[in-house]
Amino acid sequence: MLFNSFPFILFLTIVVLTYYLIPLAGRKYFLTASSYFFYALYSVPWTILMLALTIITYIAAIFMKDAKPHQQKQLLTFVVLALLIVLSYFKYFNTIVILVHSLGIVQLPNTLTNFLIPVGISYYVFRLVSYMVDVYWENVPAEKDFFNFTCYVSFFPHILS
């Protein structure tokens, strides 16, 4: 969905109007649900991936505050590497498969060469990486409210950008 498309403008209008109609206490839940719904319109499996990476990062950041310094560094390294491996897989796997297929090294089924990259994966993976680094450097405290954190990661207008 593009920013200037009618479906996006309609969705945004509904979300904004509803946001201001519901009580203040429920707004973060509504924005989080709206963002995940919006992302699920593209693909439910990619929505599950974004949620899984968000949960892993959220839990790791919570554990980081109580860990010893060397454990914090190990946790940071593990989570950042895991996030970057997931990003690299989605960004470069298709290119490598197409290259191998076009060079005739191995004959691959067409289903492997028609691999789609999740929308906004670079955006939310780098957002998660920067959050982990900020928590490690103590620039920000680990977010204790899961819905605040998921809304921060998945806010739908940012995913499109």
LUMRO-637250 format. One record per residue (C-alpha): y, x, z; residue in one letter; residue number from 0. Coordinates in steps of 0.25 Angstrom, whole numbers, plus 5000, padded with zeros to 4 digits. Layout:
! LUMRO-637250
(rec (Y, X, Z), "A", NUM)
...
//
This chain:
! LUMRO-637250
(rec (5000, 5000, 5000), "M", 0)
(rec (5013, 5006, 4996), "L", 1)
(rec (5026, 5004, 5004), "F", 2)
(rec (5033, 4997, 4993), "N", 3)
(rec (5021, 4987, 4990), "S", 4)
(rec (5021, 4973, 4994), "F", 5)
(rec (5009, 4973, 5003), "P", 6)
(rec (5015, 4984, 5011), "F", 7)
(rec (5028, 4977, 5013), "I", 8)
(rec (5021, 4964, 5017), "L", 9)
(rec (5012, 4972, 5027), "F", 10)
(rec (5024, 4979, 5032), "L", 11)
(rec (5032, 4967, 5034), "T", 12)
(rec (5021, 4960, 5041), "I", 13)
(rec (5019, 4972, 5050), "V", 14)
(rec (5033, 4973, 5054), "V", 15)
(rec (5035, 4958, 5056), "L", 16)
(rec (5023, 4957, 5065), "T", 17)
(rec (5026, 4970, 5072), "Y", 18)
(rec (5039, 4964, 5077), "Y", 19)
(rec (5033, 4951, 5080), "L", 20)
(rec (5022, 4956, 5090), "I", 21)
(rec (5025, 4961, 5104), "P", 22)
(rec (5029, 4975, 5106), "L", 23)
(rec (5016, 4978, 5113), "A", 24)
(rec (5007, 4975, 5101), "G", 25)
(rec (5015, 4982, 5090), "R", 26)
(rec (5008, 4995, 5091), "K", 27)
(rec (4995, 4988, 5089), "Y", 28)
(rec (5000, 4979, 5078), "F", 29)
(rec (5006, 4992, 5070), "L", 30)
(rec (4993, 4999, 5072), "T", 31)
(rec (4984, 4987, 5067), "A", 32)
(rec (4994, 4985, 5056), "S", 33)
(rec (4993, 5000, 5052), "S", 34)
(rec (4978, 5000, 5052), "Y", 35)
(rec (4977, 4987, 5045), "F", 36)
(rec (4987, 4993, 5034), "F", 37)
(rec (4978, 5006, 5033), "Y", 38)
(rec (4965, 4997, 5032), "A", 39)
(rec (4971, 4990, 5020), "L", 40)
(rec (4968, 5003, 5013), "Y", 41)
(rec (4955, 5006, 5019), "S", 42)
(rec (4948, 5003, 5032), "V", 43)
(rec (4940, 5016, 5032), "P", 44)
(rec (4952, 5024, 5031), "W", 45)
(rec (4958, 5016, 5042), "T", 46)
(rec (4946, 5019, 5051), "I", 47)
(rec (4948, 5034, 5048), "L", 48)
(rec (4963, 5033, 5052), "M", 49)
(rec (4959, 5026, 5065), "L", 50)
(rec (4948, 5036, 5068), "A", 51)
(rec (4957, 5048, 5066), "L", 52)
(rec (4968, 5041, 5074), "T", 53)
(rec (4958, 5039, 5086), "I", 54)
(rec (4952, 5053, 5085), "I", 55)
(rec (4967, 5059, 5086), "T", 56)
(rec (4971, 5049, 5097), "Y", 57)
(rec (4959, 5053, 5106), "I", 58)
(rec (4960, 5068, 5103), "A", 59)
(rec (4975, 5067, 5107), "A", 60)
(rec (4972, 5060, 5120), "I", 61)
(rec (4961, 5070, 5123), "F", 62)
(rec (4971, 5082, 5120), "M", 63)
(rec (4980, 5079, 5131), "K", 64)
(rec (4969, 5081, 5142), "D", 65)
(rec (4962, 5093, 5135), "A", 66)
(rec (4964, 5108, 5138), "K", 67)
(rec (4973, 5116, 5128), "P", 68)
(rec (4961, 5122, 5121), "H", 69)
(rec (4954, 5108, 5120), "Q", 70)
(rec (4967, 5102, 5115), "Q", 71)
(rec (4968, 5112, 5103), "K", 72)
(rec (4953, 5110, 5100), "Q", 73)
(rec (4955, 5095, 5100), "L", 74)
(rec (4968, 5096, 5091), "L", 75)
(rec (4960, 5105, 5081), "T", 76)
(rec (4949, 5096, 5080), "F", 77)
(rec (4957, 5083, 5078), "V", 78)
(rec (4966, 5090, 5068), "V", 79)
(rec (4955, 5096, 5060), "L", 80)
(rec (4947, 5083, 5060), "A", 81)
(rec (4960, 5075, 5055), "L", 82)
(rec (4963, 5086, 5044), "L", 83)
(rec (4948, 5086, 5040), "I", 84)
(rec (4948, 5071, 5038), "V", 85)
(rec (4962, 5072, 5030), "L", 86)
(rec (4956, 5083, 5022), "S", 87)
(rec (4944, 5076, 5019), "Y", 88)
(rec (4951, 5064, 5013), "F", 89)
(rec (4962, 5072, 5006), "K", 90)
(rec (4953, 5082, 5000), "Y", 91)
(rec (4939, 5077, 4999), "F", 92)
(rec (4942, 5069, 4986), "N", 93)
(rec (4949, 5080, 4979), "T", 94)
(rec (4937, 5089, 4982), "I", 95)
(rec (4927, 5079, 4977), "V", 96)
(rec (4934, 5077, 4965), "I", 97)
(rec (4935, 5092, 4962), "L", 98)
(rec (4921, 5094, 4964), "V", 99)
(rec (4917, 5082, 4956), "H", 100)
(rec (4927, 5086, 4944), "S", 101)
(rec (4922, 5100, 4944), "L", 102)
(rec (4908, 5095, 4942), "G", 103)
(rec (4902, 5103, 4954), "I", 104)
(rec (4896, 5090, 4960), "V", 105)
(rec (4895, 5076, 4954), "Q", 106)
(rec (4900, 5067, 4964), "L", 107)
(rec (4900, 5051, 4964), "P", 108)
(rec (4913, 5045, 4961), "N", 109)
(rec (4914, 5039, 4975), "T", 110)
(rec (4917, 5053, 4980), "L", 111)
(rec (4928, 5055, 4970), "T", 112)
(rec (4935, 5042, 4973), "N", 113)
(rec (4938, 5045, 4988), "F", 114)
(rec (4951, 5039, 4993), "L", 115)
(rec (4960, 5046, 5003), "I", 116)
(rec (4964, 5037, 5015), "P", 117)
(rec (4979, 5032, 5014), "V", 118)
(rec (4988, 5040, 5023), "G", 119)
(rec (4977, 5049, 5029), "I", 120)
(rec (4986, 5062, 5028), "S", 121)
(rec (4997, 5054, 5036), "Y", 122)
(rec (4988, 5049, 5048), "Y", 123)
(rec (4980, 5062, 5049), "V", 124)
(rec (4992, 5071, 5049), "F", 125)
(rec (4998, 5061, 5059), "R", 126)
(rec (4986, 5063, 5068), "L", 127)
(rec (4986, 5078, 5067), "V", 128)
(rec (5001, 5079, 5070), "S", 129)
(rec (4998, 5070, 5082), "Y", 130)
(rec (4987, 5078, 5087), "M", 131)
(rec (4996, 5091, 5086), "V", 132)
(rec (5007, 5084, 5093), "D", 133)
(rec (4998, 5080, 5104), "V", 134)
(rec (4992, 5094, 5105), "Y", 135)
(rec (5006, 5101, 5105), "W", 136)
(rec (5010, 5090, 5116), "E", 137)
(rec (5022, 5085, 5107), "N", 138)
(rec (5017, 5071, 5109), "V", 139)
(rec (5007, 5066, 5120), "P", 140)
(rec (4994, 5060, 5115), "A", 141)
(rec (4996, 5045, 5112), "E", 142)
(rec (4989, 5036, 5122), "K", 143)
(rec (4991, 5023, 5115), "D", 144)
(rec (4981, 5022, 5104), "F", 145)
(rec (4988, 5012, 5096), "F", 146)
(rec (5001, 5020, 5097), "N", 147)
(rec (4994, 5031, 5091), "F", 148)
(rec (4986, 5023, 5080), "T", 149)
(rec (4999, 5017, 5076), "C", 150)
(rec (5006, 5030, 5075), "Y", 151)
(rec (4995, 5035, 5066), "V", 152)
(rec (4992, 5023, 5057), "S", 153)
(rec (5006, 5017, 5056), "F", 154)
(rec (5005, 5010, 5042), "F", 155)
(rec (5018, 5014, 5035), "P", 156)
(rec (5016, 5029, 5038), "H", 157)
(rec (5002, 5028, 5032), "I", 158)
(rec (5008, 5024, 5019), "L", 159)
(rec (5018, 5035, 5019), "S", 160)
//
